[in-house]
Amino acid sequence: MKSSKLGRKSSAVLLIAGSILFCWPAGAQPEKSPLNKSKQDNWKPDAGFESLFDGSTLNGWCYRDKTGEVLESFDGKTASSDGRYSAGNGILTVNYPKGAERLVQKSWTLRKFPKNFILKIEFRASKQADSGIFLRGPQLQCRDYVTVGPYTNLKNYHPQDWNQIIVTVKDNVAHCECNGEVLEDALKLPETGPIGLEGDRGQMEYRHIEIKEI
């Protein structure tokens, strides 16, 4: 009788101290999370850009009042006091509002940006999520576009997956694209102001937030 060799055509099994820890088909690899931590940790801003989010804390972000004064600085924190914004594993998350379907909140950078700039930011929206990116004050809608608009004709948008928005600001006018498709061609902005992220409905995740003054 010929003996079979373990692992050729059967499942590959990892044994430690007689206990089975993992088991998957031979030759296959365990499924990797789309938010693979090592990949997030290895990300670096593009040449000439600087990061506005360190991936693990909310350093550099805050709440402001209606006049623009800082109400709560998030420096040294991983979450805002109300839990609407949190940081970890390379992702800045706008969490579901507790006890309400919709609850508007706004988080801002501590810094203001008076010069021309290019902003790059990636986002992933839950189904029907509603958020926005504030550019010195005015808002660029950032949502699950296919379900809540307003840019319902986008061909390159990836529902419930990562998408990239690039904003180019010159002479107080913003040109905004999502995955290479134009969202706003000439959004008028004030002369200076911070960058902000809105919380409204659903969960929104942001990562790879980088800016370059030009």
Order of alpha helices (4+ residues) and beta strands (2+ residues): beta-beta-alpha-beta-beta-beta-beta-beta-beta-beta-beta-beta-alpha-beta-beta-beta-beta-beta
